[in-house]
Amino acid sequence: MVANYFSSPGVERETVILITCSFNDELLWQRHLFDIDHPFYTGRGGLNEKCELSREALTFTYRRLGVYVDYDCECAKHAISQLSTLRFFIVYIIDRQIYACNSDALDGRNVGGYNFTTSSISWLFWSTKLNETNLNSLPINLRLYSEAKFALGDTEGMKLFDIYRIHEGMPIESVLAASWDTAVGLVWHLQEDTYRRRINFRDIVLQGGLAVVDYNLSDPNLFETLRNHNQDKSKETIARVFYTAWDLVQEIHNFSLNITVIPNVGYTKKIDGNYDGLIGLLQTGRIDFAISGLGMLDFRIGIIDYNNLPIWNFRSCFFFLQPRFLERSTLLVYPFRGIVWLTSFLVMLMSLIFVSVVAVFDKSMRMSIGSALLYFSAIFSQQGAVLTSQWVSGRLVLLISLIFGYILLNYYSGQIVSEVLSRSPSTINTFSQLLSSPLLLAADKVPPYLKVRYKTQRSHHIPEIGVKVEKTGGYLNVEEGMEVVRGSLYAFETEASRGYYLIDKTYTQAEICSVGEISMPTVESFIALKYQSPFKQPISTTVMVLNERGLLKRLNNLWRYPKPQCSGTTNLVPVDLENASIAFYILLSGAIIGCATFLVENYVSNSLHGASMTSEAESKTSERAGAGAGRGDATRDEISARTGVESCGPSSLPAK
């Protein structure tokens, strides 16, 4: 029967250790097991006068181990009682090899009963003196997933029972597994696997811990708030996901939780060597499970256990509005590169020179260089021109200039419209670009994991990001951080769902279309259990069942807020004074140059006009003086003729 059991499908052990009443019994069992068609490698339990296992049993390397115990032997009972309480005969796995070690390899951790927890060891007890009613009170520290069978009776009519214990302090559960038939051997009666047989926890009450930061811990409606997915999804996303998942787990396994609510997960190590928060409660065994999801951080390995499949991927992002590193004041110049502007100017200059040459020979084109420049400016800006030519060559140059200006203006206008109506270009896409950008960095102070990660992880520029966060933005509330992003050059890190919810509820459509994000490395969140928890395997299996049924995906869709989409085909960005400033600069420059030119021209004109007036006045004065002298001589001659006296000078006067 023993050989039949250890070679059965699902058991299939390669090595069997024998714990019997005497050395002679061990030799007889070894000979029997070696002579059968499927021989086993047998190892000695080697009970001494103190009913202790031999060192050979404790240090031998096993791949798949079976242990046969003659439970009618008092010494064997004592040895099994030792295995239930003392820290030895531990089997662990390295590279798919199973090893046995003594308690010195466990750093003093208390893992009594671990031998009955792992499925790597298959136990077979046999007694001809006990009956089925005695199984419930066996002094064996069995666990929920102990791989143990108990045979009752002689070979004729022997019955094999599957035995396990749901939780400490509860009686041993026994289920008829097989019976012995001398003709065919073991006849198995179990139709379900271990998980299905032991799925019912018999309505036990276990202890759980929940970390809540965003809500009032004394709120009597706290648990209803956590279940309500219609409320603010920017708060306690992970706690709510796992709390909802635990409702499903409790329903499947028929147990309830007494939940202890505390304000932190636990990152600080206290003087006594234990951590605070949920980690400390698990470490000291005050709770069986952590309701809040926990990541597998290095310092937690060996302190707590995890299930095998993550329920939530903790994804945090840096959110920011994509900055326009192009100078907004050069928006009207931006559509063309410098070479296009230079080429266009040269084309206009060449056309101007050619038309000026034509105007020399075409007498109908009466224009100066200045008027020609104005004409061509009007042509290139599609304002038309009254300039004509009777020469075909002149008309051809004017026509080609109009077509060239039309095409060039359409390219220019189209690029301007595209720049104004399109969303902001994605100019920051990597951590290195984020670090080198002028953006200030800040982070959500809840959860504290972000701050811990900056100090512990050494990849993806995380240490440099942590330093910049400390120096520039610091740690803010999620509402404050997402509002700062809207008003200034800030990048704020928070959990993705929290950020998406606030963006969708508070940002304008234009801001949503301009939001950029850079994802930090994803951290998988698991169900955390106390170290060497007997519930690790069934809980892990249940999580995989929930995943296969699509319930975990439903929870993710229910609690993970979707990314807000930029609706519409365009994102209208109003043109402000800064965008059109170059046009005003040109207008102002032209006005200033025009005023200065006017003053110069006015001064020159006045100077020339004043000189002209002065010379004209002088000529008129001289003309008047000459005319006056002629008239005086004529008057004297006339007087002399009338009086008959000749005029005389001073010499003709009589002397006195």
C-alpha positions, 0 to 999 in steps of 0.5 A: 500500500505504501509503495502504491500510494507514493507512486500514485498519479499526483503523488509520485515521490522519488525518495521516501524517508521512513520513520518507524519504531526500530532500525530493524523495521526501517531495514524491512521497509527499505528492502520491500520498497527496493524490491518492487517494480518501481523502486524508491530511494529510501532514507533513514529517519534514524530515531535515536533514544530521544526520538529525534530524527537523524542528521542524515534525514536533515541534510539529505538533498531531495527532489520530491520527498515522501515521508512514511510514519508508523503512528502506532510507535510512540517514539514516532509520535514524539518526533512528529510532535517535534516537527510540528513545533520546532524549527528544523527539517525545513525543505526549500527549493533552489533552481528546482532542487529541493533541499533540507536544512536545519534551523540555522539557515532560517536566521532565527525566524519562527516557522514551526509547522512549515514541514506540513505546509509545503506540497514538496513533502507528502506525508503518509501516516498509518495506524491500526489502533486509531479510528476515524473519530480520533483524526480530528484531535491529532496533535499534528500541526497541519495546515490548510494545504498540507499534503498529508494522508492518514491510513486506518486499519489493517491491509484488509479494509484499510481506508486512506483519509485526506487530512488538513487543518483550516486554521490554528485552533480549529479541528483537523478536517478529514475526507475519505480519499481512497480504500485498499483493494487487494486485487487492484490496489488503492481505489481513489474516491477523491474527484476534486483537486486540493483547491476545490476540496479545501475551498471552504474556510468554514466561516472563520474570522481572519484579521486584515489591515487596510491603509487609508490616507485620503479619508477620515479613519473614524468615518462610520461609512468609510467602507461604503465609501470605498465600495462606491465607484461613483465617488471621487476616483482620485482618492484611494484607488489602490485601497478601493480596488483591493477592498473590492477584490477581497469581497470576492475572495471572502465570498469564494472561501466563506470567511470574513475579515476583521479589518484594522484601518491605519493611516500608512503602509509602513516604510519606517523601521522602528527601534525594535526592528519591526516596521510601522504600518501594515508591514509591521502588523504583518511582521508581528502576526497581528493581521493575516492579510493586508487589504491594501495592495503592496509592491515587492520592494527589496526590504520586504522580502523575507518579512512578508509573503505575496500571492503569485499574481498581481491584482493592480499595476501601480502606474504613476506619471509625470503630467505637464502641459507641453511647452512651446519651446519655439519663441511665440513672438516669432510665430509669423516668421516661423512658417518659412525657414531662413533660406526661404525668406532669403530666396524670396527676397532675392527673387523679388529683387531680381524681378524689380531690377528686370522691370526697372531695366524694362522701364528704361526702354518702355516709356509707358512705365513711368516709375521710380525705384521706390514706386517699383518697390511698393508695386512688388510688395503689393504683388507678393502680398497679393494686393494687386498692382496698377503697374503695366507694361507695353513690352511682353517681357515686362508683362511676363515678369509681372505675371510670373511674380504674381503667380510666385507670390500667390503660391508663396502666400498660400504656403505661408498662410497654411502653415500659420493656420496649422500652427494656430489650430494644431495641438502643442507638439510633443517636445518632451517624451523621455526622462532625459528631456524632462530633466533638461527642460525648464519644467519644475518637478513636483510629486504627490505626497500620497502615496509615500512610495514615490518618495521611497522609490526616489531614494532606493531605485537606481534606474530610469533616471529616478535618483536624478528625478528625486533630486530635482523634485526635492530642489524645485517643486517638492511634494504637494497634494494631488489637487494642488499639484494638478492645478499648478501644472495648469498655471505654470511650467510644472511637471507633477507625478501622481498615480495615473488614475488620480491624474486622469480623473482631475484632468477630466474634471478640471481641465479645459479641452485645450489643456487636455489636448496639450497635456503630456505625460511620461510614465514611471516604471510600473510597480505590480501590487500584490495581496500581502500575507504574513510570512509563511502564511498557510493561506498563500496557496489557496488565495493565490489560486483564487486570484488566478481563478478571478483573473481567468473569469475576467473579474480582475479586468472588470475591477481594473476597468471599474476603478482605473479612470480612462485617459481623457481624450482630446475631442474634436479635430482641431484644438483652437489656440487663440492668437494673442499679442505675443503671437502677432508681435512681429507684425506690430514690430514692423508697423511700429518700426515703419511708423518710427522710420516714417516719422524720422524721415518726415522730420528730416524731409521737413527740415531739409525742405524748410532749409531749402525753402528758407534759403530760396526765400532769402535769395529771392528777397535779396534780389527783390530788394536790390531791384527795388534799390536800383529802381529808386535811384533811377527815379531820383535822378529823373526827379532832379532833372525835372526840377532843374528844367522847371526852375532853370537852375542847375543842380550843384554839388557842395563845391558850387556853394558859396564860401563863407 
